[in-house]
Amino acid sequence: MLTRSSVMLSMAVALLTVSTAVATPQLDIQLGQRMYRGYQVLRCYPTNQQQKTALLLIEDEVDFWSELGSQSGHLDMMVAPDKLEKIHLYLNLNSIYHEVLISDVEEEIEQENDIDDSDLTDEEIESLIYSLPEKERSKRQNSDQSELSFFSIFDLSRYLPNPANERRRRKPQDSGERKPRKFSNSSPPSVNAPISSFAEKPRNESRKETCARTGMNWKQYQPFSVINRWLECLERNYKQKVELITIGKSYEGRPLRVARVHSGVENKQQAVFVDGGIHAREWVSPASVSYILHKLVETSDLDHILQKFDVYILPVANPDGYEYSRNHDRMWRKTRSKTGARNFLGQECFGVDPNRNCGWNWG
């Protein structure tokens, strides 16, 4: 028996299907960058299973930015400008409350890798600017991403630092005078080395400055070349702690390097493997994983973990897709391998989703 809601749902799906048939296909970008001007991110709040089903029916029409599970309270989706009106209509027809989370995705992309200098001194800003590698992409990261915190590593969460002890971002001062920054330890970072190593317990300063000169920092998202230089520097300068293992190459020939971090004690029975960047557009993943590596190697904060575990870290598991997302299409998620398929314009289709490219019982 047809109900009013089921009829409206069918009409809305049919409307979207017609619009898809005449829409311009997503073309592969080899030169320049894909622009996301006018794209919006909507946050939807389904309240029952029927509304969740309605959202799942348009999954191919939009780009889901979050999962929709049985316990999900909301769903974020990116919508192309030519589909906004129809998607709003579809959501209204299904009585799904929604709001605009991002009004223009391109504006966010252009600002995401900017350095927010509101909590830096003039000397630190100057030092940071001079230490950034030339000819790298100018997009920069918002400062609210610059202070990366640890996530649980299996059952190792009890070993990790308490986030409450981490430095909080200083609120803007009412007066025009800058107040000194406060740090969790007694010594502030060297103005000449806000990169790679922050203000950690004293070690060999020449080693820290050497790795700082690779351009690695966590005020910006770094290209694959900078991450690689930093890995090589860690191995050269912390031989007693770091070993690089090349486990293969990507489709386009980039090395897949795993850093084995250890205490020097052989024959440990337990090890932890951490990988980042399996989805190309999730830049915070390589940043988070490399920051964990920084804390393990360039500081002594986590030496107690290395007494029990060897830690294997692959900072960028999908380097081809990662670089493609930096240089051509910010929203690219997959690898860059050739699939053998072509779109209806005859253009070759690239990429697979790495964590969905194996049998259901693999591993």
Sequence and secondary structure as in RCSB ss.txt:
>XXXX:A:sequence
MLTRSSVMLSMAVALLTVSTAVATPQLDIQLGQRMYRGYQVLRCYPTNQQQKTALLLIEDEVDFWSELGSQSGHL
DMMVAPDKLEKIHLYLNLNSIYHEVLISDVEEEIEQENDIDDSDLTDEEIESLIYSLPEKERSKRQNSDQSELSF
FSIFDLSRYLPNPANERRRRKPQDSGERKPRKFSNSSPPSVNAPISSFAEKPRNESRKETCARTGMNWKQYQPFS
VINRWLECLERNYKQKVELITIGKSYEGRPLRVARVHSGVENKQQAVFVDGGIHAREWVSPASVSYILHKLVETS
DLDHILQKFDVYILPVANPDGYEYSRNHDRMWRKTRSKTGARNFLGQECFGVDPNRNCGWNWG
>XXXX:A:secstr
   HHHHHHHHHHHHHHHHHHTS      SSS    TT EEEEEE  SHHHHHHHHTTTTTSEE S   TT S E
EEEE GGGHHHHHHHHHHTT EEEEEES HHHHHHHTB    TTS HHHHHHHHHHS TTS    B GGGTS   
   TT GGGS  GGGS       SSSS      SSSS   TT  SS  S S   HHHHHHHHTTT  SSS   HH
HHHHHHHHHHHH TTTEEEEEEEE TTS EEEEEEE  S    S EEEEE  SSTT THHHHHHHHHHHHHHSSS
TTHHHHTT EEEEES S HHHHHHHHHT TT  S   EEEEE TTS EEE   GGGSS TT  
